[in-house]
């Protein structure tokens, strides 16, 4: 199985050289020659590090940097290849590589958010995952599809080596609710009962979420049968944000406003929701693992559960985000770099990552691991992750967020008919996509 490389429009050597004069980075030395094209990838032969290989790895700071350093040290012991770790955030790395990659200054392996993948592939910055068939069998479907992209030949190709998966779920206050609801009908009932205890001096809410944030409302849209792009978010010409299921989810949100949360969108911010939950005046909220420490520090006795089933019996399909390592197509040592990415995303290293960072490993074999199973919060997020849909990684997705926010705000604040609001969003999205550069 050979690596694939997707090469975007090539800048002429003279122009590229002029653009990159003096573009050194930190303690990296300026290369003797500017590389105008990606290097040749490995072939069908078994991978082993190139002679004299030494690698640069970009990853986040804090606990993730500690884990990356652990991986680098273990990899050098196993393969004899030294790895220099540099702190470059996973959301910054793709943009930085656009310049540093062709200049020979980029990392050989780097951490990136999966929703940047389409742009990276189009720019020819990454090799495909040499071991994709193994990953498709061993890893969660959401992590595989998030780290994959439809290439120029129309083939869905896996590029990333998944490290962590993140999604949101239902937080509940255990001092208010003994057991989490399994259906939204049950949640509505218990939430209403708690709200009835509100007083003029202490206002209480049964449930809160950010109802205009499509990152969250996608869960309901997809649960009722709506979708962003067709063919599992790979066909931008097929929009499903105003089909019958999506419209039904709009009515569901309207009922949520009328029965549980009669506030304007502008008054339901993340900070407001967090304050109510920390003060014990909110029974349920939707959020991700980033709020665990926040509520623990506030002393809230809380639990986390998967999102309850909808009235159609289906589970809401939350958006998920996938962090993955990618191999720079300009790497001088693509074999060694590929081995590092594979090594880092092995079961052993991902379990260590969970121990050090608390981030959920997307590999199936670890779902039942005792270290994870003994943590009720981790298992709840993992269970929801199994129902999750990766945020689309197509460049066209940038045209979706704004119109969907406008549509849900109109439904929530103004009582606009969901069909009318979502069809207007569709038209705006189609117009915006049409203006994107080919």
C-alpha positions in Angstrom: 0.0 0.0 0.0 1.6 3.2 -1.1 1.1 6.7 0.4 -1.0 9.2 -1.5 -0.2 12.8 -1.7 -2.5 15.5 -2.9 -0.7 18.4 -4.5 -2.4 21.7 -4.8 -1.4 24.5 -7.2 2.4 24.7 -7.2 4.0 28.0 -6.9 7.0 28.6 -9.1 10.4 28.0 -7.6 11.5 31.6 -8.0 8.3 33.1 -6.4 8.4 30.6 -3.6 12.1 31.3 -2.9 11.4 35.0 -2.7 8.5 34.5 -0.3 10.5 32.4 2.1 13.7 34.4 2.4 14.5 34.7 6.1 11.6 32.4 7.1 13.5 30.5 9.9 11.6 29.4 12.9 13.1 29.4 16.5 16.2 27.3 16.7 15.6 25.6 13.4 18.3 26.2 10.8 17.4 27.5 7.4 17.5 24.7 4.8 20.2 24.8 2.1 17.5 24.5 -0.6 13.9 25.3 -0.7 11.7 22.3 -1.4 9.2 23.2 -4.1 7.4 19.8 -4.1 6.5 17.2 -1.5 9.1 14.4 -1.1 8.4 10.9 -2.4 6.4 8.7 0.0 7.3 5.2 1.0 6.4 2.3 -1.3 4.9 -1.1 -0.7 8.0 -2.4 1.2 7.9 -2.8 5.0 8.5 0.4 6.8 11.7 1.0 8.7 13.3 4.4 9.5 15.6 6.0 6.9 19.2 5.9 7.8 20.2 9.0 9.9 16.5 10.0 10.4 15.7 12.6 13.0 12.2 14.0 13.4 10.4 17.2 14.6 7.1 16.7 16.3 4.6 19.6 16.8 2.0 19.2 19.6 0.1 21.3 22.2 1.5 22.4 25.5 0.7 21.4 29.1 -0.3 17.8 29.7 -0.3 17.0 26.0 3.3 18.2 25.7 4.2 15.9 28.6 2.6 13.0 26.8 4.2 13.9 23.5 7.6 14.0 25.3 6.9 10.5 26.7 6.1 9.2 23.2 9.2 10.8 21.7 11.4 9.2 24.3 9.8 5.8 24.0 10.0 6.0 20.2 13.7 6.8 20.2 14.3 3.8 22.5 12.3 1.5 20.2 13.7 2.8 16.8 16.8 4.7 17.6 15.3 7.8 15.9 15.6 11.1 17.9 12.5 13.3 18.1 12.6 17.0 18.8 9.3 18.2 20.4 8.2 21.8 19.6 5.1 23.4 21.0 2.7 24.3 18.2 -1.0 24.2 18.9 -3.2 21.7 17.0 -5.4 24.5 15.6 -2.3 26.5 14.5 -0.2 23.8 13.0 -2.0 23.4 9.6 -1.7 27.2 8.8 1.9 27.2 10.0 2.7 24.2 7.8 1.5 26.0 4.7 4.6 28.1 4.8 7.0 26.0 6.8 6.3 22.7 4.9 7.5 23.8 1.5 10.4 25.7 3.1 11.7 22.5 4.8 11.1 24.0 8.2 7.9 22.1 9.2 7.4 19.3 11.6 7.6 15.8 10.2 4.6 14.8 12.4 2.1 17.3 13.8 -1.2 17.3 15.8 -4.1 18.9 14.0 -7.9 19.2 14.4 -9.7 17.1 11.9 -11.9 19.9 10.5 -8.7 21.4 9.0 -8.1 18.3 6.9 -9.8 19.3 3.7 -7.6 22.4 3.4 -4.5 20.4 4.2 -5.3 17.8 1.6 -6.1 20.4 -1.0 -2.7 22.1 -0.3 -0.8 18.9 -0.6 0.5 19.0 3.0 -0.2 15.5 4.2 0.4 11.9 3.2 -2.3 9.3 3.6 -2.3 6.9 6.5 -0.1 4.0 5.3 -1.9 1.7 7.8 -5.4 2.9 7.1 -7.0 -0.6 6.8 -5.8 -1.5 10.3 -7.2 1.8 11.7 -10.6 1.3 10.0 -10.9 -2.0 11.9 -9.6 -0.9 15.3 -10.8 2.6 15.7 -14.2 4.3 16.2 -16.0 5.0 13.0 -16.2 8.7 13.9 -12.5 9.0 14.4 -11.8 7.2 11.1 -14.2 9.3 9.1 -13.0 12.5 10.8 -9.4 11.7 9.8 -10.5 10.9 6.2 -11.2 13.0 3.2 -12.5 12.6 -0.4 -9.5 13.2 -2.5 -9.2 14.6 -6.1 -10.1 11.2 -7.5 -13.3 11.0 -5.5 -12.0 8.4 -3.2 -12.4 8.6 0.6 -8.9 8.3 1.9 -7.7 8.2 5.5 -4.9 10.6 6.3 -4.8 11.0 10.1 -3.6 8.8 12.9 -6.4 9.5 15.6 -5.3 10.4 19.1 -8.4 11.6 20.9 -12.2 12.1 20.3 -14.3 14.8 22.0 -18.0 15.4 22.1 -20.7 16.7 24.4 -23.3 15.0 26.6 -25.8 15.7 29.3 -24.7 17.0 32.7 -27.1 16.5 35.5 -27.1 17.7 39.2 -27.3 14.6 41.4 -28.7 16.6 44.3 -31.7 17.5 42.0 -32.1 14.4 39.9 -31.3 11.0 41.3 -30.9 9.3 37.9 -30.3 10.8 34.4 -33.3 10.6 32.0 -33.2 8.1 29.2 -35.7 10.0 27.0 -36.3 13.7 26.3 -39.9 13.2 27.4 -38.6 12.2 30.9 -36.2 15.2 30.9 -39.0 17.6 30.1 -41.0 16.2 33.0 -38.3 16.4 35.6 -37.0 19.7 34.4 -40.4 21.3 34.6 -40.9 20.0 38.1 -37.7 21.6 39.3 -38.5 24.9 37.6 -41.7 25.2 39.5 -39.6 25.7 42.6 -38.4 29.0 41.3 -38.9 32.1 43.5 -38.5 35.8 42.8 -35.2 35.8 44.7 -33.8 32.5 43.3 -34.7 31.7 39.7 -34.3 28.1 38.7 -34.2 26.3 35.4 -34.6 22.7 34.5 -32.5 22.7 31.4 -30.2 25.0 29.5 -28.1 24.8 26.3 -27.0 27.3 23.7 -29.9 26.9 21.2 -28.4 28.9 18.4 -25.1 27.2 18.4 -25.1 24.6 15.5 -22.3 22.7 17.2 -24.9 21.6 19.7 -28.2 21.7 17.8 -26.8 19.4 15.1 -27.4 16.6 17.6 -31.1 17.0 17.3 -31.1 17.7 13.5 -29.2 14.5 12.8 -31.2 12.5 15.3 -34.4 13.3 13.4 -32.7 12.5 10.1 -31.3 15.8 8.9 -27.7 16.2 7.8 -25.2 18.8 6.7 -23.7 17.4 3.5 -24.7 14.2 1.7 -22.8 10.9 1.4 -21.6 11.1 5.0 -20.6 14.8 4.8 -18.5 14.4 1.7 -20.9 15.9 -0.9 -21.3 19.7 -0.6 -23.8 19.7 -3.4 -26.3 17.8 -1.3 -27.6 19.8 1.7 -29.8 18.2 4.2 -30.3 21.1 6.7 -33.9 21.7 5.6 -35.2 18.2 4.9 -38.2 16.7 6.8 -36.1 15.5 9.7 -34.2 18.8 10.1 -37.6 20.7 10.1 -38.9 18.4 12.8 -35.8 19.1 14.9 -36.6 22.8 14.6 -40.1 22.2 16.0 -38.5 20.2 18.8 -36.3 23.2 19.7 -39.3 25.5 19.6 -41.0 23.3 22.1 -37.9 23.4 24.3 -38.1 27.2 24.3 -41.9 27.3 25.1 -41.8 24.7 27.8 -38.3 24.9 29.4 -36.3 27.9 28.5 -38.3 31.0 27.6 -35.3 33.3 27.4 -33.8 35.1 24.5 -30.8 33.6 22.8 -28.7 36.6 23.9 -29.4 35.7 27.6 -28.3 32.1 27.3 -24.5 32.3 27.1 -22.0 29.7 28.2 -21.1 31.8 31.3 -24.8 32.1 32.3 -25.4 28.4 32.0 -22.2 27.6 33.9 -23.2 30.0 36.7 -26.7 28.5 37.1 -25.3 25.0 37.2 -22.5 25.8 39.7 -25.0 27.6 42.0 -27.3 24.5 42.1 -30.1 26.3 40.2 -30.0 24.2 37.0 -30.8 20.6 36.8 -29.5 19.7 33.3 -27.1 21.2 30.8 -25.4 20.1 27.6 -21.6 20.6 27.4 -18.4 18.7 26.8 -15.5 17.4 29.0 -14.0 20.9 29.0 -16.5 21.8 31.8 -15.7 18.9 34.1 -13.1 20.7 36.1 -15.2 23.9 36.2 -18.1 22.1 37.9 -15.8 20.0 40.1 -14.1 23.1 41.4 -17.4 24.6 42.2 -18.3 21.6 44.3 -21.3 20.5 42.2 -22.4 16.9 42.8 -22.9 16.1 39.2 -23.0 13.2 36.7 -22.7 13.0 33.0 -24.9 10.8 30.7 -25.4 10.3 27.0 -28.0 12.5 25.4 -31.5 11.1 26.0 -33.4 9.4 23.2 -35.7 11.5 21.0 -39.4 10.8 20.5 -38.6 8.8 17.4 -36.5 6.5 19.5 -33.3 7.6 18.0 -30.2 8.9 19.9 -29.2 12.5 19.2 -26.0 12.5 17.0 -23.7 15.1 18.5 -20.8 16.7 16.7 -17.4 15.3 17.6 -13.9 16.6 17.2 -10.9 14.4 16.5 -7.3 15.2 17.2 -4.9 13.2 15.1 -1.3 13.1 14.1 -0.5 13.8 10.4 2.6 13.1 8.4 4.0 16.2 6.6 4.3 15.4 2.9 7.5 17.5 2.8 9.2 15.4 5.4 12.7 14.3 4.6 12.0 11.1 6.5 8.5 9.9 5.6 9.1 6.3 6.7 10.3 7.3 10.2 7.6 10.0 10.5 4.9 7.4 9.6 6.3 5.0 12.2 6.2 7.8 14.8 2.5 8.6 14.0 1.6 4.9 14.2 3.6 4.4 17.4 1.9 7.4 19.1 -1.6 6.1 18.2 -1.0 2.6 19.4 -3.2 1.2 22.2 -0.3 1.5 24.7 0.4 5.1 23.9 -3.3 6.1 23.8 -3.9 4.6 27.2 -1.0 6.5 28.5 -2.4 9.7 26.9 -5.7 9.1 28.7 -3.8 8.7 32.0 -1.9 11.9 31.5 -4.5 14.1 29.8 -7.9 12.6 30.4 -8.7 12.8 26.7 -10.7 10.0 25.4 -8.9 7.4 23.2 -10.8 6.6 20.0 -9.6 3.0 19.8 -12.2 0.4 20.4 -10.1 -1.9 22.5 -9.8 0.7 25.2 -13.5 1.4 25.6 -13.8 -1.5 28.0 -10.5 -0.9 29.8 -10.9 -0.9 33.6 -9.1 2.4 33.9 -11.8 4.1 31.7 -14.7 2.0 32.9 -14.1 3.0 36.5 -14.7 6.6 35.6 -18.4 7.2 35.0 -17.8 10.6 33.3 -15.4 9.2 30.8 -17.7 6.2 30.0 -20.6 8.6 29.4 -18.7 10.8 27.0 -17.4 7.6 25.2 -20.9 6.2 24.9 -22.1 9.5 23.4 -19.0 9.5 21.1 -20.2 6.2 19.6 -23.3 8.1 18.4 -21.3 11.1 17.3 -20.8 12.6 13.8 -17.4 14.3 13.1 -17.7 17.9 12.2 -17.4 18.0 8.4 -13.8 18.7 7.4 -14.7 20.1 4.0 -13.8 23.7 3.3 -17.4 24.4 2.5 -18.3 23.9 6.1 -17.2 27.5 6.9 -20.3 28.6 5.0 -22.7 26.7 7.2 -22.2 28.0 10.7 -23.4 31.5 10.3 -26.7 30.8 8.4 -27.6 28.0 10.8 -27.1 30.3 13.8 -29.4 32.9 12.1 -32.0 30.2 11.4 -32.1 28.9 15.0 -32.1 32.4 16.5 -35.1 33.2 14.3 -36.9 30.0 15.4 -36.1 30.6 19.1 -36.4 34.3 19.5 -39.0 35.2 16.9 -41.1 32.0 16.6 -40.3 31.7 12.9 -41.7 28.6 11.3 -38.7 26.1 11.2 -39.3 25.2 7.5 -39.1 28.8 6.5 -36.0 29.5 8.7 -34.1 26.5 7.5 -34.9 26.9 3.8 -33.6 30.5 4.1 -30.4 29.1 5.7 -30.1 26.6 2.8 -30.3 29.4 0.3 -27.6 31.5 2.1 -25.3 28.4 2.4 -25.7 27.6 -1.3 -24.9 31.2 -2.3 -21.9 31.3 0.0 -20.5 27.9 -1.3 -20.9 29.2 -4.8 -18.5 32.1 -4.1 -15.8 29.9 -2.7 -12.7 29.5 -4.9 -12.6 26.2 -6.8 
